[in-house]
Amino acid sequence: MNRYPWWKYAIIVIALVVGALYTAPNFFGEAPAVQVSSGKATVKVDAALVPRVQSALGNARIAADFVQLEGNSVRARFADTDTQIKAKDAIQKALNPDPADPSYIVALNLVSRSPQWMAKLRALPMYLGLDLRGGVHFLMQVDMKAALTKRAEAYTGDIRSLLRDKSIRHAGISRNGNDVEVRLRDRATLDAARNLLTDNLTDLAWLDAADGDGFKLIGTLKPDAARRIQEQAVKQNITTLHNRVNELGVAEPVIQQQGIDRVVVQLPGVQDTAKAKDIIGRTATLEMRLVDDSAEAAAAAVGSGPVPFGTERYVERGGAPLIVKRQVILTGDSLSDAQAGFDGQNSSEPAVHLTVDAKGARIIREVSRENVGKRMAILLFEKGKGEVITAPVIRSELGARFQISGRMNTQEANDTALLLRAGSLAAPMEIIEERTIGPSLGAENIAKGFASVTYGFTAIAVFMCAYYLLFGVFSTLALAFNLAMLVAVLSMLQATLTLPGIAAIALALGMAIDANVLINERVREELRGGAAPQMAIATGYERAWGTILDSNITTLIAGLALLAFGSGPVRGFAVVHCLGILTSMFSAVVFSRGLVNLWYGRQKKLKSVSIGQVWKPATPPVAQPGAEA
């Protein structure tokens, strides 16, 4: 009756092992480390950087606990801060021979002290949020009007190019807000222009209007197109911000959209607000230029001759020098989109598909027609210094849509497309809120948060053990199991723990013990009704399950509502709250029942259970025959 099959105990044991494994890294603390990340958009951090860092440390006779690639950075952990500072200087000198033009950002950081074998199993601690670790918080607003205005300006050029290509004469094209107006002299020209523009510019809705003696077409952005443009502007800005904060050496930056037009940027561990604002507000420009393939340029590239007049020397992503002409063909303002894909003729070869506006299409068509077989370099400029992202060969005349292919794999195609898209912000952004939280305040928040959880758990354990005796011990063990499972799940998800998250953990403890109280009282009720102990245990768990399920589902609905409609700290609270409900149902019903079955299940002649005082109603005395009423 009160016996679990072996597979249920196996599930409990597996859950215990997994919970202990993924909870443990949170108790090892943090050790000083050095983090190496990309300092330029064209420099990629991969596994090849690890031996270079190890070599730099070995030459300086500095011992590291480990050096490994994590995400987009290489981290080396050390025993103390003195070794950490020496290691930073050694790595800085080895990776950045020219301090004025650093290719890598070498920053001090903190990493978990957990053993390497845990890290290989992805048993990593939770990230600490801004309120627990300290750092900088920015709330930025994207100028949506500027994004629409920029697109309207691009449409103006597209319309002028389309009408010229089809020899349709017009009396002027202008932008009025986000609308584009085309003036025409007669009805026939109006009809021809409307048909052409409707077919080619599907994001605009066209209306006729009188304009003195002539006519005009008014193109208005469709609501769906306007919304899509604004969404793309926010997404591109978030991608660009992600690229830029890498320079700060922040291990766990939080960059996420809030509402329609706002972006939250949280940089835990960063205390230099001025440096953070400088990098976030940095501008980058994209330029397309022709490569000089003359003999003088080839000699200059290998260092055996001067750079020819009208050219400049730059470096490709592989490190090879390249002589590029000074004349700029196109800038990033003309680039509308860049997506990774495959070559149209060779479907197995990765490529990057580019789209430029009408002005850019006209220029690129003329330049490519005259320079087939030559190379065109695409350069990215940051802080006044440029690097060549790629320099493909022009194989044929290009137009508004063309592709870059050859000598790249799928990952390189994705990286190149990202660099081309995220070279600059799609729309201006303004910092509307700024907060700095010191590390001492974060440490105080951690201490108080964990103290509240510890004291709450201790108080609940004392009450349960005193009131329910052995069943109270089972409930306390189930509560500890629930806490371990909750922390383990948060660690596996690599969630960011914030102060509201700690509050949700404390609340989850109180809600989890409620299920055990329902079970214990139901067992007491069965005993009070005269049921045998084994039957009382089985019936108590079965009948309490319905009430536990109903109460947890209603609470889960409220948590999901917070998760769906909340933002910021509210969402952080809701995530822990919802996970706590799920783990509490498993621990209160499955785990505690397993303990009870293990203790009492094999006792065939069980006469009593240790569940505290069972109050039974007093039986009225039976009246004797012949006695007076």
C-alpha positions in Angstrom: 0.0 0.0 0.0 2.7 2.5 1.1 5.5 1.2 -1.0 7.2 2.9 -4.0 8.4 0.8 -7.0 12.2 1.0 -7.5 11.9 3.4 -10.5 10.3 6.1 -8.4 13.1 5.9 -5.9 15.5 6.0 -8.8 13.9 9.3 -10.0 14.2 10.7 -6.5 17.9 9.7 -6.3 18.6 11.2 -9.7 16.9 14.4 -8.7 18.9 14.5 -5.5 22.2 14.0 -7.3 21.4 16.6 -10.1 20.1 19.1 -7.5 23.2 18.8 -5.4 25.5 19.0 -8.4 24.0 22.1 -9.9 23.4 23.8 -6.5 27.0 23.3 -5.3 28.8 25.8 -7.6 26.8 28.7 -5.9 28.6 28.0 -2.6 32.2 28.1 -3.9 32.4 31.8 -4.2 34.3 33.8 -6.8 38.0 33.9 -7.6 40.0 36.7 -9.4 40.4 36.2 -13.1 41.4 38.0 -16.3 39.0 38.1 -19.2 40.2 38.6 -22.8 37.6 39.8 -25.3 37.6 41.4 -28.7 38.6 45.0 -28.9 37.6 45.5 -32.5 34.6 44.5 -34.5 36.8 42.6 -37.0 38.7 40.6 -34.4 37.1 37.3 -33.5 37.8 35.5 -30.2 37.9 31.7 -30.7 39.7 28.6 -29.4 43.0 29.7 -31.1 43.4 32.5 -28.6 43.6 30.1 -25.6 47.2 28.8 -26.4 48.3 32.4 -26.9 47.1 33.4 -23.5 48.7 30.3 -22.0 52.0 31.0 -23.7 51.9 34.6 -22.4 51.4 33.4 -18.8 54.1 30.7 -19.2 56.7 33.2 -20.4 55.9 35.4 -17.4 56.0 32.3 -15.1 52.5 32.9 -13.8 50.4 29.9 -12.9 46.7 29.9 -13.7 44.1 27.5 -12.3 42.8 27.2 -15.9 42.5 29.1 -19.2 39.5 28.4 -21.3 37.1 29.8 -23.9 33.7 30.8 -22.5 31.3 32.3 -24.9 32.9 35.2 -26.7 35.9 35.6 -24.4 38.8 33.7 -22.9 39.1 33.6 -19.1 42.0 32.7 -16.9 41.5 32.1 -13.2 44.1 32.8 -10.5 44.6 32.2 -6.8 44.8 35.8 -5.6 44.5 39.4 -6.8 48.3 40.0 -6.9 48.7 37.2 -9.5 45.7 38.5 -11.3 47.2 41.9 -11.8 50.5 40.5 -12.9 48.7 38.2 -15.4 46.7 41.1 -16.8 49.9 43.1 -17.6 51.6 40.0 -19.2 48.6 39.2 -21.4 48.2 42.8 -22.3 51.8 43.1 -23.6 51.6 39.7 -25.5 48.3 40.3 -27.3 48.5 44.1 -27.8 52.1 45.0 -29.0 50.8 48.4 -29.9 49.1 49.9 -26.8 47.6 52.7 -28.9 45.8 50.3 -31.2 44.7 47.3 -29.0 43.2 44.3 -30.7 41.9 42.7 -27.5 40.4 44.0 -24.3 42.1 42.6 -21.3 40.0 43.2 -18.2 39.9 42.1 -14.6 36.9 39.9 -13.7 35.6 37.4 -11.2 34.7 33.7 -12.0 33.4 30.9 -9.9 35.8 28.8 -7.7 33.9 25.6 -8.5 36.1 22.7 -9.8 36.8 22.3 -13.5 35.0 19.0 -13.7 31.8 20.8 -12.7 32.3 23.5 -15.3 32.7 20.7 -18.0 29.3 19.4 -17.0 27.9 22.9 -17.3 27.4 23.1 -13.5 27.8 26.8 -13.2 26.6 29.3 -10.6 23.8 31.7 -11.1 24.7 35.1 -12.4 24.2 38.0 -9.9 22.1 40.9 -11.0 23.0 44.6 -10.7 21.5 45.0 -7.3 23.6 42.2 -5.8 26.9 42.8 -7.6 26.9 46.5 -8.2 27.4 48.2 -11.6 25.7 50.6 -14.0 22.1 50.8 -15.2 21.0 52.7 -18.2 17.5 53.1 -19.6 17.7 54.3 -23.2 15.0 55.5 -25.5 15.2 54.9 -29.3 14.1 57.8 -31.5 11.4 56.0 -33.5 10.6 59.1 -35.5 14.2 59.3 -36.7 14.0 55.7 -37.8 10.9 56.4 -39.9 12.4 59.6 -41.3 15.6 57.8 -42.3 13.5 55.2 -44.2 11.4 57.9 -45.9 14.6 59.6 -47.1 15.7 56.3 -48.6 12.4 55.9 -50.3 12.8 59.3 -51.9 16.0 58.2 -53.6 14.4 54.9 -54.6 11.5 56.7 -56.2 13.7 59.0 -58.1 15.8 56.1 -59.4 12.7 54.1 -60.4 11.1 56.9 -62.4 14.3 57.8 -64.2 14.9 54.1 -65.2 11.4 54.0 -66.7 11.7 57.5 -68.3 8.7 58.8 -66.4 9.1 62.6 -66.1 8.1 64.3 -62.8 7.9 67.8 -61.5 9.7 67.1 -58.2 10.0 64.6 -55.4 9.9 65.7 -51.8 9.4 64.4 -48.3 6.7 65.7 -46.0 7.2 64.2 -42.6 7.2 60.5 -43.2 5.2 60.8 -46.4 6.8 61.1 -49.9 5.2 63.3 -52.5 5.7 63.0 -56.3 4.5 65.8 -58.4 3.3 65.0 -62.0 2.0 67.1 -64.9 -0.7 65.0 -66.4 -3.1 62.1 -65.7 -1.4 59.6 -68.0 2.0 60.1 -66.3 0.3 59.9 -62.9 -1.2 56.5 -63.8 2.1 55.1 -65.1 4.0 56.3 -62.0 1.3 54.9 -59.6 1.5 51.5 -61.3 5.3 51.4 -61.2 5.6 52.5 -57.6 2.8 50.3 -56.3 4.5 47.2 -57.8 8.0 48.1 -56.6 7.5 49.8 -53.2 4.9 47.6 -51.5 5.5 49.2 -48.1 3.9 52.4 -49.2 0.2 53.2 -49.8 -0.3 55.6 -52.7 -3.1 58.3 -52.9 -3.9 60.7 -55.7 -4.3 64.4 -55.0 -4.6 67.6 -57.0 -1.7 70.0 -57.1 -2.6 73.3 -58.7 -2.7 72.6 -62.5 -1.1 69.2 -62.1 -1.3 66.1 -59.8 0.7 64.5 -57.1 1.1 61.1 -55.6 1.4 60.8 -51.8 3.1 57.7 -50.5 2.4 56.8 -46.9 4.0 54.1 -44.9 1.6 51.2 -44.2 1.1 50.6 -40.5 2.6 47.1 -40.7 5.6 48.4 -42.5 6.1 51.3 -40.0 5.9 48.9 -37.1 8.4 46.5 -38.8 10.8 49.3 -39.4 10.6 50.4 -35.8 11.1 46.8 -34.5 14.1 46.3 -36.7 15.6 49.6 -35.5 15.3 48.5 -31.9 16.8 45.0 -32.6 19.7 46.4 -34.6 20.5 48.9 -31.8 20.4 46.0 -29.2 22.8 44.0 -31.5 25.1 47.0 -31.8 25.1 47.6 -28.0 26.0 43.9 -27.4 29.0 44.4 -29.7 30.1 47.5 -27.9 29.9 46.4 -24.3 32.3 43.6 -25.1 35.0 46.3 -24.8 34.1 46.8 -21.2 34.9 43.2 -20.3 31.5 42.6 -18.7 30.8 38.9 -18.3 27.0 39.0 -18.0 25.6 42.2 -19.5 21.8 42.6 -19.6 20.7 44.3 -22.8 17.0 43.8 -23.4 14.0 45.6 -24.9 11.6 47.2 -22.5 8.3 48.3 -24.0 8.1 49.5 -27.6 11.0 52.0 -27.9 13.2 51.5 -24.8 16.3 49.4 -24.1 17.6 48.5 -20.7 21.4 48.2 -20.4 22.7 46.7 -17.1 26.5 46.2 -16.7 27.2 44.3 -13.5 30.6 45.0 -12.0 31.2 48.2 -14.0 31.7 51.3 -11.8 33.2 53.7 -14.4 30.0 55.4 -15.7 31.8 57.8 -18.0 33.7 54.9 -19.7 30.4 53.0 -20.1 28.6 56.0 -21.6 31.5 56.6 -24.0 31.4 53.1 -25.4 27.7 52.8 -25.6 27.4 56.1 -27.4 30.2 55.3 -29.8 29.6 55.6 -33.5 31.0 53.3 -36.2 30.9 53.9 -40.0 31.1 51.6 -42.9 32.8 52.3 -46.2 33.2 50.5 -49.6 36.4 51.3 -51.5 38.3 49.8 -54.5 41.5 47.8 -53.8 44.6 49.1 -55.6 46.0 46.0 -57.5 48.9 47.8 -59.2 52.5 46.7 -58.9 53.4 49.6 -56.7 50.5 48.7 -54.3 51.7 45.1 -54.2 55.2 46.2 -53.2 53.8 48.6 -50.6 51.7 45.8 -49.1 54.8 43.6 -48.4 56.7 46.6 -47.1 59.2 47.0 -49.9 57.9 50.3 -51.3 56.0 53.4 -50.4 52.2 53.5 -50.5 51.1 54.9 -53.8 49.5 58.4 -53.9 45.8 58.4 -53.3 45.8 55.1 -51.4 46.0 53.9 -47.8 47.2 50.7 -46.1 44.8 48.7 -44.0 44.7 45.2 -42.5 42.4 42.4 -43.4 40.7 40.1 -40.8 43.4 37.5 -41.3 46.2 40.1 -40.6 47.4 40.5 -44.2 48.0 44.1 -45.3 45.9 45.6 -48.1 46.3 48.8 -50.1 43.0 50.5 -50.6 42.1 53.6 -52.6 41.1 56.7 -50.7 38.0 57.4 -52.8 34.8 56.2 -51.0 32.3 54.4 -53.2 29.5 53.9 -50.7 29.0 54.4 -47.0 27.0 52.5 -44.4 24.1 54.9 -44.8 23.3 53.3 -48.2 23.3 49.8 -46.8 19.7 48.7 -46.1 20.3 45.1 -45.0 22.8 42.3 -44.8 21.9 38.6 -44.3 23.9 35.4 -44.3 22.8 32.8 -46.9 24.2 30.7 -49.7 25.5 31.5 -53.2 22.7 31.6 -55.8 24.8 29.5 -58.3 26.5 27.2 -55.8 24.0 26.4 -53.1 26.6 24.8 -50.9 28.8 27.9 -50.7 28.1 30.4 -47.9 27.5 34.0 -48.9 26.4 37.4 -47.5 23.5 39.0 -49.4 23.5 42.8 -49.3 20.8 45.3 -50.1 21.5 49.0 -50.8 19.1 51.9 -51.4 18.5 53.5 -54.8 21.3 56.0 -54.6 23.7 53.2 -53.6 22.4 50.9 -56.3 23.1 53.5 -59.0 26.7 54.1 -57.7 27.5 50.4 -57.3 26.2 49.6 -60.7 28.4 52.2 -62.4 31.5 51.3 -60.4 31.1 47.6 -60.7 30.5 47.8 -64.5 33.9 49.5 -64.9 35.8 47.3 -62.5 34.8 43.7 -63.2 37.6 41.4 -62.0 38.9 43.8 -59.4 38.5 43.7 -55.6 36.2 45.9 -53.6 37.1 46.4 -49.9 34.5 46.9 -47.2 36.0 48.7 -44.2 34.6 49.3 -40.7 35.8 52.5 -38.9 35.7 52.7 -35.1 37.3 55.5 -33.1 39.0 56.8 -36.2 40.7 53.6 -37.1 39.5 51.3 -39.9 39.9 47.6 -40.7 38.9 45.6 -43.8 36.0 43.3 -43.0 36.2 41.6 -46.4 37.5 42.3 -49.9 35.6 40.2 -52.5 36.2 40.2 -56.3 33.7 42.0 -58.5 32.5 39.2 -60.9 29.8 41.1 -62.7 27.8 44.3 -62.8 26.0 44.8 -59.4 22.7 46.3 -58.5 20.5 47.1 -55.5 20.9 43.5 -54.3 24.2 41.6 -54.6 26.2 39.0 -52.7 29.6 38.5 -51.2 30.9 34.9 -51.5 34.1 32.9 -51.5 36.7 31.8 -48.9 34.2 31.8 -46.0 32.3 29.2 -44.0 28.8 29.5 -42.6 30.0 31.0 -39.3 32.2 33.6 -41.1 29.2 34.5 -43.3 27.1 35.1 -40.2 29.8 37.2 -38.5 30.3 39.3 -41.6 26.6 39.9 -42.0 26.4 40.9 -38.3 29.3 43.4 -38.7 27.7 44.9 -41.8 24.3 45.3 -40.1 25.6 46.4 -36.7 28.3 48.9 -37.7 26.2 51.8 -36.4 22.9 52.5 -34.6 19.8 52.2 -36.8 18.2 55.1 -34.9 19.5 57.6 -32.4 19.3 56.7 -28.7 19.1 58.9 -25.6 19.9 57.9 -22.0 16.8 58.9 -20.0 17.7 57.1 -16.8 21.1 56.3 -15.2 21.9 54.6 -11.9 25.1 53.4 -10.3 25.1 50.8 -7.6 28.3 50.3 -5.5 29.7 46.8 -4.8 29.4 47.3 -1.1 25.6 47.9 -1.4 25.4 44.7 -3.5 27.3 42.7 -0.9 25.0 44.0 1.8 21.9 43.0 -0.3 23.4 39.5 -0.7 24.0 39.1 3.0 20.5 40.3 4.0 18.8 38.3 1.3 20.5 35.0 2.3 19.9 35.8 5.9 16.2 36.2 5.3 16.1 32.8 3.5 18.1 31.1 6.2 16.1 32.5 9.1 12.8 31.7 7.3 13.9 28.1 6.7 15.1 27.6 10.3 11.8 29.0 11.7 9.7 26.8 9.5 11.9 23.7 10.3 11.6 24.3 14.1 7.8 24.7 14.0 7.2 21.7 11.7 9.5 19.4 13.8 7.9 20.5 17.1 4.3 20.3 15.8 4.4 17.3 13.6 7.3 15.4 15.1 8.7 12.8 12.6 6.3 13.9 9.9 7.7 17.4 10.5 11.2 16.1 9.9 10.0 14.6 6.6 8.5 17.9 5.7 11.6 19.8 6.6 13.8 17.4 4.5 11.3 17.9 1.6 11.6 21.7 2.0 15.4 21.5 1.8 15.1 19.3 -1.3 12.7 21.8 -2.8 15.2 24.7 -2.1 18.1 22.7 -3.7 16.0 21.8 -6.8 14.9 25.5 -7.2 18.5 26.7 -7.1 19.7 23.9 -9.3 17.1 24.8 -12.0 18.0 28.4 -11.8 21.7 27.5 -12.2 21.0 25.2 -15.1 19.0 28.0 -16.9 21.9 30.4 -16.1 19.4 32.8 -14.7 20.4 36.1 -13.2 19.6 36.3 -9.5 18.3 39.6 -8.3 17.0 40.9 -5.0 13.4 40.3 -6.1 14.5 36.8 -7.0 15.7 36.2 -3.4 12.4 37.5 -2.2 10.7 35.0 -4.4 12.8 32.1 -3.0 11.8 33.1 0.5 8.1 33.2 -0.6 8.5 29.8 -2.3 9.6 28.2 1.0 6.5 29.4 2.8 4.2 28.2 -0.1 6.1 24.9 -0.4 5.5 24.0 3.3 1.8 24.7 2.9 1.5 21.5 0.9 3.1 19.5 3.6 0.8 21.0 6.2 -2.2 20.0 4.1 -0.9 16.4 3.8 -0.1 16.1 7.5 -3.4 17.5 8.6 -5.2 15.1 6.2 -3.4 12.1 7.7 -4.3 13.3 11.1 -8.0 13.6 10.1 -7.9 10.0 8.8 -6.4 8.8 12.1 -9.0 10.8 14.0 -11.7 9.0 12.0 -10.4 5.6 13.2 -8.5 4.6 10.1 -5.5 2.3 10.4 -2.1 4.0 10.3 -1.1 2.6 6.9 -4.6 3.4 5.4 -4.5 6.9 7.0 -1.1 7.6 5.3 -2.3 6.4 1.8 -5.7 8.2 2.0 -4.1 11.4 3.4 -1.7 11.8 0.5 -4.4 10.9 -2.1 -7.0 13.3 -0.8 -4.6 16.1 -0.1 -3.3 16.0 -3.7 -6.4 17.5 -5.2 -6.3 20.5 -2.9 -2.6 21.0 -3.4 -3.0 20.9 -7.2 -5.8 23.4 -7.2 -4.0 25.9 -4.9 -0.8 25.7 -6.9 -2.5 26.1 -10.3 -4.2 29.2 -9.2 -1.0 30.6 -7.8 0.8 29.6 -11.0 -1.7 31.5 -13.1 -0.9 34.7 -11.1 2.8 34.1 -11.6 2.4 33.6 -15.3 0.4 36.9 -15.5 3.3 38.7 -13.8 5.7 37.0 -16.2 3.7 37.9 -19.3 2.8 41.5 -18.4 5.6 42.5 -16.0 9.0 43.9 -16.8 12.4 44.2 -15.1 12.4 43.2 -11.4 8.8 42.0 -11.7 9.7 39.4 -14.3 12.7 38.3 -12.3 10.4 37.7 -9.3 7.8 35.9 -11.5 10.4 33.5 -13.0 11.6 32.3 -9.6 8.0 32.3 -8.3 6.8 30.0 -11.1 9.7 27.6 -10.9 9.3 27.5 -7.1 5.7 26.3 -7.5 6.7 23.5 -9.8 9.5 22.3 -7.6 7.4 22.5 -4.5 4.7 20.2 -6.0 7.3 17.6 -6.7 9.1 17.8 -3.4 5.9 18.0 -1.2 4.1 15.1 -2.9 6.7 12.8 -4.5 9.8 13.3 -2.3 8.0 13.5 1.1 5.9 10.5 0.2 9.0 8.6 -0.7 10.5 9.3 2.8 7.3 8.2 4.5 7.1 5.0 2.5 10.7 4.2 3.1 10.2 4.6 6.9 6.8 3.2 7.4 6.0 1.2 4.3 7.6 -2.1 5.3 6.0 -2.2 8.7 3.1 -4.6 8.2 1.7 -4.3 11.8 2.0 -0.6 12.2 0.2 0.6 15.3 1.0 4.3 15.4 2.8 7.1 13.5 4.7 10.0 14.8 2.7 12.9 13.6 2.0 14.9 16.8 -1.1 15.0 18.9 -4.2 13.6 17.2 -7.2 15.1 18.8 -10.2 12.7 18.8 -13.7 13.8 19.7 -14.9 12.6 23.1 -17.4 9.7 22.8 -20.6 10.4 24.8 -21.4 8.0 27.7 -23.8 5.2 26.9 -27.0 5.4 29.0 -27.7 2.3 31.2 -31.1 0.4 31.0 -33.5 1.7 33.6 -31.5 4.8 34.3 -33.3 8.1 34.5 -32.9 10.3 31.5 
